[in-house]
Amino acid sequence: MSIVDKGITQNVTVNGRRTSMKLEPENWKALEDICRWEGLSLHEICSLVDDLRDTDVASETATAPTRTSTVRAFIISYFRQALHDLQQLSDVVTDTRPTANSAIDRGSDRLKALLAPR
């Protein structure tokens, strides 16, 4: 499956209103994983994300981002936070940081930036 596959449209109920969203297959899979890990339905996750979108819009701009783009941003944020949490847990379990000679320290600066807490 290519990352540029065409989107799949699926009906969801967001805060009691039926609507549809078009996402790439990998984003639907990621959203399903998030739902399973959080013990929430697709409709509940989409409603929570939509609530955040409304809050952000009121405080930042007069033009609302689309629901679909907000869900995509949520998916990325969720997995970035999970990666950060995993890194923190790893540091606690091993009680050490990688040494200057380790493969992690020689890794890409971009990966390190993604792992850095914000």
DSSP file (Angstrom, degrees, kcal/mol; ACC not computed):
  #  RESIDUE AA STRUCTURE BP1 BP2  ACC     N-H-->O    O-->H-N    N-H-->O    O-->H-N    TCO  KAPPA ALPHA  PHI   PSI    X-CA   Y-CA   Z-CA
    1    1 A M              0   0    0      0, 0.0     2,-0.2     0, 0.0     0, 0.0   0.000 360.0 360.0 360.0 131.3    0.0    0.0    0.0
    2    2 A S    >   -     0   0    0      1,-0.1     3,-1.5     2,-0.0     0, 0.0  -0.567 360.0-130.0 -86.4 148.6    1.3    3.4   -1.0
    3    3 A I  T 3  S+     0   0    0      1,-0.3    -1,-0.1    -2,-0.2    23,-0.1   0.687 109.5  57.8 -69.0 -16.2    1.3    6.3    1.3
    4    4 A V  T 3  S+     0   0    0     20,-0.0    -1,-0.3     3,-0.0     3,-0.1   0.164  76.5 139.5-100.5  17.9   -0.3    8.3   -1.5
    5    5 A D    <   -     0   0    0     -3,-1.5    21,-0.1     1,-0.1     2,-0.0  -0.212  63.4 -92.5 -55.8 152.0   -3.3    6.0   -1.9
    6    6 A K        -     0   0    0      1,-0.1    -1,-0.1    18,-0.1    17,-0.1  -0.295  50.5 -94.2 -66.2 154.1   -6.5    7.8   -2.5
    7    7 A G        -     0   0    0     17,-0.2     2,-0.5    -3,-0.1    17,-0.3  -0.217  27.3-136.3 -69.6 158.0   -8.6    8.6    0.5
    8    8 A I  E     -A   23   0A   0     15,-3.6    15,-2.1     2,-0.0     2,-0.4  -0.968  15.2-140.3-114.8 128.5  -11.4    6.5    1.9
    9    9 A T  E     +A   22   0A   0     -2,-0.5     2,-0.4    13,-0.2    13,-0.2  -0.760  25.1 176.6 -91.7 133.6  -14.6    8.2    3.0
   10   10 A Q  E     -A   21   0A   0     11,-2.5    11,-2.2    -2,-0.4     2,-0.3  -0.996  28.8-120.2-137.9 141.1  -16.2    6.9    6.2
   11   11 A N  E     +A   20   0A   0     -2,-0.4     2,-0.3     9,-0.2     9,-0.3  -0.623  35.6 174.8 -79.5 137.1  -19.3    8.1    8.1
   12   12 A V  E     -A   19   0A   0      7,-2.9     7,-3.2    -2,-0.3     2,-0.6  -0.966  30.4-129.0-137.4 155.5  -18.8    9.2   11.6
   13   13 A T  E     -A   18   0A   0     -2,-0.3     2,-0.6     5,-0.2     5,-0.3  -0.938  25.3-170.0-107.0 117.5  -21.0   10.8   14.3
   14   14 A V  E >  S-A   17   0A   0      3,-3.2     3,-1.7    -2,-0.6    30,-0.1  -0.928  71.5 -24.1-113.4 113.6  -19.3   13.9   15.8
   15   15 A N  T 3  S-     0   0    0     -2,-0.6    -1,-0.2    28,-0.4     3,-0.1   0.903 129.8 -46.5  50.1  45.8  -21.0   15.3   18.8
   16   16 A G  T 3  S+     0   0    0      1,-0.2     2,-0.5    -3,-0.1    -1,-0.3   0.423 118.2 109.0  82.8  -1.0  -24.3   13.7   17.8
   17   17 A R  E <   -A   14   0A   0     -3,-1.7    -3,-3.2     0, 0.0     2,-0.4  -0.928  65.5-131.4-113.3 130.1  -24.2   14.8   14.2
   18   18 A R  E     +A   13   0A   0     -2,-0.5     2,-0.3    -5,-0.3    -5,-0.2  -0.618  42.5 147.6 -79.6 133.0  -23.5   12.4   11.4
   19   19 A T  E     -A   12   0A   0     -7,-3.2    -7,-2.9    -2,-0.4     2,-0.4  -0.860  37.4-118.0-148.0-179.4  -20.9   13.5    8.9
   20   20 A S  E     -A   11   0A   0     -2,-0.3     2,-0.4    -9,-0.3    -9,-0.2  -0.957  16.7-164.1-130.5 152.4  -18.2   12.0    6.7
   21   21 A M  E     -A   10   0A   0    -11,-2.2   -11,-2.5    -2,-0.4     2,-0.6  -0.986  11.0-147.0-133.0 143.9  -14.5   12.2    6.6
   22   22 A K  E     +A    9   0A   0     -2,-0.4     2,-0.3   -13,-0.2   -13,-0.2  -0.948  30.9 159.8-114.2 114.0  -12.0   11.3    3.9
   23   23 A L  E     -A    8   0A   0    -15,-2.1   -15,-3.6    -2,-0.6    -2,-0.0  -0.890  44.2 -97.3-128.3 158.7   -8.7   10.0    5.1
   24   24 A E    >>  -     0   0    0     -2,-0.3     4,-2.1   -17,-0.3     3,-0.7  -0.414  42.2-108.5 -69.2 151.9   -5.9    8.0    3.6
   25   25 A P  H 3> S+     0   0    0      0, 0.0     4,-2.3     0, 0.0     5,-0.2   0.865 119.3  53.6 -52.3 -40.5   -6.0    4.2    4.5
   26   26 A E  H 3> S+     0   0    0      1,-0.2     4,-2.3     2,-0.2     5,-0.1   0.857 107.6  50.8 -65.7 -34.0   -2.9    4.6    6.8
   27   27 A N  H <> S+     0   0    0     -3,-0.7     4,-2.5     2,-0.2    -1,-0.2   0.889 108.9  50.9 -70.5 -37.9   -4.6    7.4    8.7
   28   28 A W  H  X S+     0   0    0     -4,-2.1     4,-2.4     2,-0.2    -2,-0.2   0.922 111.6  48.5 -62.0 -42.3   -7.8    5.3    9.2
   29   29 A K  H  X S+     0   0    0     -4,-2.3     4,-2.3     2,-0.2    -2,-0.2   0.921 111.5  49.2 -63.2 -43.3   -5.6    2.5   10.5
   30   30 A A  H  X S+     0   0    0     -4,-2.3     4,-2.4     1,-0.2    -1,-0.2   0.910 111.2  49.7 -62.4 -41.8   -3.8    4.8   12.9
   31   31 A L  H  X S+     0   0    0     -4,-2.5     4,-2.5     2,-0.2    -1,-0.2   0.889 109.2  51.6 -65.1 -39.4   -7.1    6.2   14.1
   32   32 A E  H  X S+     0   0    0     -4,-2.4     4,-2.3     2,-0.2    -1,-0.2   0.900 109.5  50.7 -62.4 -40.6   -8.4    2.7   14.7
   33   33 A D  H  X S+     0   0    0     -4,-2.3     4,-2.7     2,-0.2     5,-0.2   0.931 109.8  49.6 -62.4 -45.3   -5.3    1.9   16.7
   34   34 A I  H  X S+     0   0    0     -4,-2.4     4,-2.5     1,-0.2     6,-0.2   0.924 110.2  51.0 -59.6 -45.2   -5.7    5.0   18.8
   35   35 A C  H  X>S+     0   0    0     -4,-2.5     5,-1.9     1,-0.2     4,-1.1   0.920 111.9  46.9 -58.4 -45.0   -9.4    4.1   19.5
   36   36 A R  H  <5S+     0   0    0     -4,-2.3     3,-0.4     1,-0.2    -2,-0.2   0.929 114.2  46.7 -64.1 -45.7   -8.4    0.6   20.6
   37   37 A W  H  <5S+     0   0    0     -4,-2.7    -1,-0.2     1,-0.2    -2,-0.2   0.844 117.9  42.0 -66.7 -33.9   -5.6    1.9   22.9
   38   38 A E  H  <5S-     0   0    0     -4,-2.5    -1,-0.2    -5,-0.2    -2,-0.2   0.549 106.2-125.2 -90.8  -8.1   -7.7    4.5   24.4
   39   39 A G  T  <5 +     0   0    0     -4,-1.1     2,-0.3    -3,-0.4    -3,-0.2   0.833  69.5 122.9  68.0  32.2  -10.8    2.3   24.8
   40   40 A L      < -     0   0    0     -5,-1.9    -1,-0.3    -6,-0.2    -2,-0.2  -0.878  62.4-112.1-123.7 156.0  -13.0    4.8   22.9
   41   41 A S     >  -     0   0    0     -2,-0.3     4,-2.5     1,-0.1     5,-0.2  -0.376  32.0-108.7 -79.2 164.5  -15.0    4.5   19.7
   42   42 A L  H  > S+     0   0    0      1,-0.2     4,-2.6     2,-0.2     5,-0.2   0.893 122.1  52.9 -56.8 -41.2  -14.2    6.2   16.5
   43   43 A H  H  > S+     0   0    0      2,-0.2     4,-2.0     1,-0.2   -28,-0.4   0.887 108.7  48.9 -64.9 -39.7  -17.1    8.6   17.1
   44   44 A E  H  > S+     0   0    0      2,-0.2     4,-2.4     1,-0.2    -2,-0.2   0.921 112.5  47.3 -66.8 -43.9  -15.9    9.5   20.6
   45   45 A I  H  X S+     0   0    0     -4,-2.5     4,-2.6     1,-0.2     5,-0.2   0.940 113.0  48.6 -62.5 -46.7  -12.4   10.2   19.4
   46   46 A C  H  X S+     0   0    0     -4,-2.6     4,-2.3     1,-0.2    -1,-0.2   0.866 111.0  51.3 -63.3 -35.5  -13.7   12.3   16.5
   47   47 A S  H  X S+     0   0    0     -4,-2.0     4,-2.2   -34,-0.2    -1,-0.2   0.916 110.6  48.1 -66.3 -43.3  -16.0   14.2   18.9
   48   48 A L  H  X S+     0   0    0     -4,-2.4     4,-1.8     2,-0.2    -2,-0.2   0.918 113.0  47.8 -62.9 -43.4  -13.1   14.9   21.3
   49   49 A V  H  X S+     0   0    0     -4,-2.6     4,-2.2     1,-0.2    -1,-0.2   0.903 110.6  52.1 -64.4 -40.5  -10.9   16.1   18.4
   50   50 A D  H  X S+     0   0    0     -4,-2.3     4,-2.3     1,-0.2    -1,-0.2   0.884 105.9  54.5 -64.0 -38.3  -13.7   18.3   17.1
   51   51 A D  H  X S+     0   0    0     -4,-2.2     4,-1.8     1,-0.2    -1,-0.2   0.896 109.0  48.5 -61.3 -39.8  -14.1   19.9   20.5
   52   52 A L  H  X S+     0   0    0     -4,-1.8     4,-2.7     2,-0.2    -2,-0.2   0.888 108.3  54.6 -66.2 -39.2  -10.4   20.8   20.5
   53   53 A R  H  X S+     0   0    0     -4,-2.2     4,-2.5     1,-0.2    -2,-0.2   0.924 107.6  49.2 -60.7 -45.2  -10.8   22.2   17.0
   54   54 A D  H  X S+     0   0    0     -4,-2.3     4,-1.9     1,-0.2    -1,-0.2   0.892 112.1  48.7 -62.7 -40.2  -13.6   24.5   18.1
   55   55 A T  H  X S+     0   0    0     -4,-1.8     4,-1.3     2,-0.2    -2,-0.2   0.926 112.6  47.6 -64.6 -45.8  -11.5   25.7   21.1
   56   56 A D  H  X S+     0   0    0     -4,-2.7     4,-1.6     1,-0.2     5,-0.4   0.901 110.4  52.1 -63.5 -41.6   -8.5   26.4   19.0
   57   57 A V  H  X S+     0   0    0     -4,-2.5     4,-1.2     1,-0.2     3,-0.2   0.912 106.1  53.6 -62.8 -43.4  -10.4   28.3   16.4
   58   58 A A  H  < S+     0   0    0     -4,-1.9    -1,-0.2     1,-0.2    -2,-0.2   0.823 116.3  38.9 -62.4 -31.0  -12.1   30.6   18.9
   59   59 A S  H  < S+     0   0    0     -4,-1.3    -1,-0.2    -3,-0.3    -2,-0.2   0.676 128.0  24.6 -95.0 -17.2   -8.7   31.6   20.3
   60   60 A E  H  < S+     0   0    0     -4,-1.6     2,-0.3     1,-0.3    -3,-0.2   0.815 115.0   8.3-118.6 -44.7   -6.5   31.8   17.2
   61   61 A T     <  -     0   0    0     -4,-1.2    -1,-0.3    -5,-0.4     3,-0.0  -0.896  47.7-132.4-141.2 165.6   -8.3   32.4   13.9
   62   62 A A  S    S+     0   0    0     -2,-0.3     2,-0.6    -3,-0.1    -1,-0.1   0.625  93.7  73.0 -90.4 -16.2  -11.6   33.3   12.3
   63   63 A T  S    S-     0   0    0     -6,-0.1    -1,-0.1    -3,-0.0    -2,-0.0  -0.884  80.6-137.7-104.3 121.5  -11.3   30.5    9.8
   64   64 A A        -     0   0    0     -2,-0.6     2,-0.1     1,-0.1     3,-0.1  -0.539  15.4-123.6 -78.1 136.7  -11.8   27.0   11.1
   65   65 A P        -     0   0    0      0, 0.0    -8,-0.1     0, 0.0    -1,-0.1  -0.430  42.9 -92.0 -68.1 155.7   -9.4   24.3    9.9
   66   66 A T     >  -     0   0    0      1,-0.1     4,-2.0    -2,-0.1     5,-0.2  -0.304  26.9-120.4 -68.1 155.5  -11.3   21.4    8.4
   67   67 A R  H  > S+     0   0    0      1,-0.2     4,-2.3     2,-0.2     5,-0.2   0.906 114.0  53.0 -60.6 -41.7  -12.3   18.5   10.6
   68   68 A T  H  > S+     0   0    0      1,-0.2     4,-2.3     2,-0.2    -1,-0.2   0.910 108.7  47.4 -64.5 -43.0  -10.2   16.1    8.5
   69   69 A S  H  > S+     0   0    0      1,-0.2     4,-2.2     2,-0.2    -1,-0.2   0.862 111.2  52.7 -67.2 -33.0   -7.1   18.2    8.8
   70   70 A T  H  X S+     0   0    0     -4,-2.0     4,-2.3     2,-0.2    -2,-0.2   0.892 108.7  49.7 -67.6 -38.8   -7.6   18.5   12.5
   71   71 A V  H  X S+     0   0    0     -4,-2.3     4,-2.5     2,-0.2    -2,-0.2   0.911 110.0  51.0 -65.6 -41.8   -7.9   14.7   12.8
   72   72 A R  H  X S+     0   0    0     -4,-2.3     4,-2.1     1,-0.2    -2,-0.2   0.933 111.4  47.3 -60.5 -44.9   -4.7   14.3   10.8
   73   73 A A  H  X S+     0   0    0     -4,-2.2     4,-2.6     1,-0.2    -1,-0.2   0.888 110.6  53.1 -63.5 -38.5   -2.9   16.7   13.1
   74   74 A F  H  X S+     0   0    0     -4,-2.3     4,-3.0     2,-0.2    -1,-0.2   0.921 106.9  51.9 -61.2 -44.7   -4.3   14.8   16.1
   75   75 A I  H  X S+     0   0    0     -4,-2.5     4,-2.1     2,-0.2     5,-0.2   0.930 112.1  45.6 -59.5 -46.6   -3.0   11.5   14.8
   76   76 A I  H  X S+     0   0    0     -4,-2.1     4,-2.3     1,-0.2    -1,-0.2   0.936 114.4  48.2 -62.3 -46.3    0.5   12.9   14.3
   77   77 A S  H  X S+     0   0    0     -4,-2.6     4,-2.5     1,-0.2    -2,-0.2   0.894 109.5  53.7 -61.7 -40.4    0.4   14.6   17.8
   78   78 A Y  H  X S+     0   0    0     -4,-3.0     4,-2.3     1,-0.2    -1,-0.2   0.940 112.5  42.1 -60.3 -49.2   -0.8   11.4   19.4
   79   79 A F  H  X S+     0   0    0     -4,-2.1     4,-2.3     2,-0.2    -1,-0.2   0.837 112.4  54.0 -72.7 -31.3    2.0    9.2   18.1
   80   80 A R  H  X S+     0   0    0     -4,-2.3     4,-2.3    -5,-0.2    -1,-0.2   0.921 111.2  46.4 -64.2 -42.4    4.7   11.9   18.7
   81   81 A Q  H  X S+     0   0    0     -4,-2.5     4,-2.9     2,-0.2    -2,-0.2   0.901 111.2  52.0 -66.2 -40.0    3.5   12.0   22.4
   82   82 A A  H  X S+     0   0    0     -4,-2.3     4,-2.3     2,-0.2    -1,-0.2   0.901 109.9  49.2 -62.6 -40.0    3.5    8.2   22.6
   83   83 A L  H  X S+     0   0    0     -4,-2.3     4,-2.2     2,-0.2    -2,-0.2   0.911 111.6  48.9 -64.9 -42.1    7.1    8.2   21.2
   84   84 A H  H  X S+     0   0    0     -4,-2.3     4,-2.5     2,-0.2    -2,-0.2   0.934 111.7  48.9 -61.5 -46.7    8.1   10.8   23.8
   85   85 A D  H  X S+     0   0    0     -4,-2.9     4,-2.5     1,-0.2    -2,-0.2   0.888 110.5  51.3 -61.5 -39.2    6.5    8.8   26.6
   86   86 A L  H  X S+     0   0    0     -4,-2.3     4,-2.4     2,-0.2    -1,-0.2   0.895 109.6  49.9 -64.8 -40.1    8.2    5.7   25.4
   87   87 A Q  H  X S+     0   0    0     -4,-2.2     4,-2.2     2,-0.2    -2,-0.2   0.922 110.9  49.2 -63.7 -43.7   11.5    7.5   25.4
   88   88 A Q  H  X S+     0   0    0     -4,-2.5     4,-1.9     1,-0.2    -2,-0.2   0.916 112.0  48.7 -62.1 -43.3   10.9    8.7   29.0
   89   89 A L  H  X S+     0   0    0     -4,-2.5     4,-2.7     1,-0.2    -1,-0.2   0.899 109.6  52.3 -62.9 -41.2   10.0    5.2   30.1
   90   90 A S  H  X S+     0   0    0     -4,-2.4     4,-2.5     1,-0.2     5,-0.3   0.896 107.9  51.5 -62.0 -40.9   13.1    3.8   28.5
   91   91 A D  H  X S+     0   0    0     -4,-2.2     4,-1.6     1,-0.2     5,-0.4   0.878 112.1  46.7 -64.5 -37.5   15.2    6.3   30.3
   92   92 A V  H  < S+     0   0    0     -4,-1.9    -2,-0.2     2,-0.2    -1,-0.2   0.919 113.4  47.9 -69.9 -44.1   13.7    5.4   33.7
   93   93 A V  H  < S+     0   0    0     -4,-2.7    -2,-0.2     1,-0.2    -1,-0.2   0.919 123.0  32.4 -65.2 -44.5   14.0    1.7   33.1
   94   94 A T  H  < S-     0   0    0     -4,-2.5    -1,-0.2    -5,-0.2    -2,-0.2   0.713  91.6-148.7 -86.5 -20.1   17.6    1.8   32.0
   95   95 A D     <  +     0   0    0     -4,-1.6     2,-0.3    -5,-0.3    -3,-0.2   0.743  65.3  92.4  57.3  25.6   18.4    4.8   34.2
   96   96 A T        -     0   0    0     -5,-0.4    -1,-0.2    -6,-0.3    -2,-0.2  -0.970  68.4-134.0-141.6 158.1   21.0    5.9   31.7
   97   97 A R        -     0   0    0     -2,-0.3    -6,-0.0    -3,-0.1     0, 0.0  -0.787  45.7 -86.5-103.0 154.5   21.2    8.2   28.7
   98   98 A P        -     0   0    0      0, 0.0     2,-0.1     0, 0.0    -1,-0.1  -0.283  47.3-119.6 -58.6 147.0   22.8    7.0   25.5
   99   99 A T    >   -     0   0    0      1,-0.1     3,-1.7    -3,-0.0     6,-0.4  -0.381  26.1-102.5 -83.8 167.5   26.6    7.6   25.4
  100  100 A A  T 3  S+     0   0    0      1,-0.3    -1,-0.1    -2,-0.1     0, 0.0   0.762 122.2  52.5 -61.5 -24.8   28.3    9.8   22.8
  101  101 A N  T 3  S+     0   0    0      4,-0.1    -1,-0.3     5,-0.0     5,-0.0   0.483  86.6 111.3 -90.7  -2.0   29.4    6.7   21.0
  102  102 A S  S <> S-     0   0    0     -3,-1.7     4,-1.3     1,-0.1     5,-0.1  -0.279  77.8-118.6 -75.1 159.6   26.0    5.1   20.7
  103  103 A A  H  > S+     0   0    0      1,-0.2     4,-0.5     2,-0.2    -1,-0.1   0.829 113.4  59.4 -63.2 -32.5   24.1    4.8   17.5
  104  104 A I  H >4 S+     0   0    0      1,-0.2     3,-1.1     2,-0.2    -1,-0.2   0.929 104.7  48.3 -64.1 -44.3   21.3    7.0   18.8
  105  105 A D  H 34 S+     0   0    0     -6,-0.4    -1,-0.2     1,-0.3    -2,-0.2   0.789 112.3  49.4 -67.3 -26.2   23.7    9.9   19.3
  106  106 A R  H 3< S+     0   0    0     -4,-1.3    -1,-0.3    -5,-0.0    -2,-0.2   0.521  94.7 106.8 -86.9  -5.2   25.0    9.4   15.8
  107  107 A G  S << S-     0   0    0     -3,-1.1    -3,-0.1    -4,-0.5    -5,-0.0   0.026  84.8 -63.0 -67.3 178.2   21.5    9.3   14.5
  108  108 A S     >  -     0   0    0      1,-0.1     4,-1.8     4,-0.0    -1,-0.2  -0.299  34.0-133.7 -68.1 145.4   19.8   12.0   12.5
  109  109 A D  H  > S+     0   0    0      1,-0.2     4,-2.4     2,-0.2     5,-0.2   0.827 106.9  60.9 -64.0 -31.7   19.3   15.4   14.1
  110  110 A R  H  > S+     0   0    0      2,-0.2     4,-1.9     1,-0.2    -1,-0.2   0.920 103.9  47.7 -63.7 -43.2   15.8   15.4   12.7
  111  111 A L  H  > S+     0   0    0      1,-0.2     4,-1.6     2,-0.2    -1,-0.2   0.915 111.1  51.3 -64.0 -42.6   14.9   12.2   14.7
  112  112 A K  H  X S+     0   0    0     -4,-1.8     4,-1.2     1,-0.2    -1,-0.2   0.904 108.2  52.4 -60.1 -40.7   16.4   13.8   17.9
  113  113 A A  H  < S+     0   0    0     -4,-2.4     3,-0.3     1,-0.2    -1,-0.2   0.881 107.6  51.7 -63.5 -37.9   14.3   16.9   17.3
  114  114 A L  H  < S+     0   0    0     -4,-1.9    -1,-0.2     1,-0.2    -2,-0.2   0.835 111.0  48.2 -66.6 -31.6   11.2   14.8   17.1
  115  115 A L  H  < S+     0   0    0     -4,-1.6    -1,-0.2    -5,-0.1    -2,-0.2   0.670  88.8 103.9 -82.5 -17.4   12.0   13.0   20.3
  116  116 A A  S  < S-     0   0    0     -4,-1.2   -32,-0.1    -3,-0.3     2,-0.0  -0.425  79.1-113.3 -70.2 136.3   12.7   16.2   22.2
  117  117 A P              0   0    0      0, 0.0    -1,-0.1     0, 0.0    -2,-0.1  -0.375 360.0 360.0 -66.5 147.9   10.0   17.3   24.6
  118  118 A R              0   0    0     -2,-0.0    -2,-0.0     0, 0.0     0, 0.0   0.372 360.0 360.0-113.7 360.0    8.2   20.6   23.7
